Amino acid sequence: METKFKGWKSQKYGNRNVYFLSTGPDPRGPMPGKNVHVVIYDTNGNVIRELYEQKGSCVEPGYVDFFNTAKCKPSVHEYEIIDADKDGKQTVLATHTTPFDAQNWLKANFDEWVNKHSETL
């Protein structure tokens, strides 16, 4: 039987049709990808809510010299955690510059986001 939902079913909220299209950059995760991307489906398989991370503005430009010395440094960008509804309206929920900050925000707020936007089957 083919499922109408794409992605990896959340172990904690699978009964609410919460699926991960990407679990982030950790290669040990079930759906590794560049950034976290979570969707909530309705019972017909339509996406009703999305939570994802996107690259924002450059906070501090990087520097690379010709000899690639220790003076080189990567640029620092803001990343935003976005909540999007089924109509495409986007809301920035958080802004951070390190993956650690993003992970902390998700740990503190993911359960609340799911409870607010998911359907109980």
N, C-alpha and C positions, 0 to 999 in steps of 0.2 A: 504494500500500500504506500503510495507516494504522499508525502506531507505537503501541505500548501504553504508551510512556513520555511523560510530560508535562514541559514545560520545555525549556531550552536544553541540549543535550548538551555536556558538558565537552570541550574540545579535547584536553586532556591525558589525561583519564581516561574518555573516552566508552566505551572498550572494557571498562570495569568498571561500566558503567551508572550513572555519576555525572552528574546533571542539576541545573542551576540553575533553581529556580522564581523566584528573584530574585537579581540580581547586585549589589544595593545601590543607593544613591542617585545614582550617577553616571549622568546621562542618556545618556552615550555608550556605556554598557554594552549588551550584547545583550538583557538582561532587566531593565531598571531597575525598582526598587521601593524601598520604604521601608528595608528591611533585607536583609541577605544571607540566603538560604534555599537550602540544598543538600540534595538527597535522593540516596540510593543505592537502586536498584531491584534486585530479584532477577530471574531470567530470565523469570518469569511476569508481571512488571510490578507487583509489590507493593513498597511502600516498606519497606525493611528498616532504614534508618538515616536520620536527619535531623540537619542542623547548621544552626542558625539563631540570629539575634540577637533578643533581646527587651528591652524597656524594664523597668528595675528600679526601685529606690527613689530618691526624691529626696534628693540629697546637699546641695544648696544651693538654697533657694527663690528664685525670681525676684522682681523688683519692677517694677511699672509705675506711673508717676505720671500724674496727670490730663492734663498737658501733653505727655506723651511726650518728656521731655527726655533728655539724655545720662546721667542718673542711672538710667534704666531698664536692667534687665539680665535676660537669660533665666535660667530655672532650669537647674540642672545635675542630670542624672539618671545613675545607673549603668545600664549596659547589660550584659547577660550573653550570653555565647555558650553556647548549649545544645546538647548532644548527646542525641538521643532514639532509643531503640531501637524495634523493631517493636511492642513491647508498650506503648509510651508512657512507659516509665521515662526520666526526664529527669536529666541530670547537667550541672551548671554547670562548664564548662571554663575560663572566664575571665570577669573582670569589668573593665570599663573605663568611662571617662567621656568619651572623645573618639573620633571616627571614626578618627583617625590611629592610636590605640592598637589599635583593633579590626583595622585593616588590617595592622598589624605582626604581631599575633598570628596572623592568618590566613596571612600569608606564611610565618611560622616553623613553623606547625603543621598546615596543611591537608594537605600530602602525607602526613604521618604518619597523620592521621585517615583518609584514604582508604585507605592501605595496610592499616590495621588492620581496617577494616570492610567493604571491598568484595570482591566475588567476581571472580575472574579468569575470563573466558569463554574 
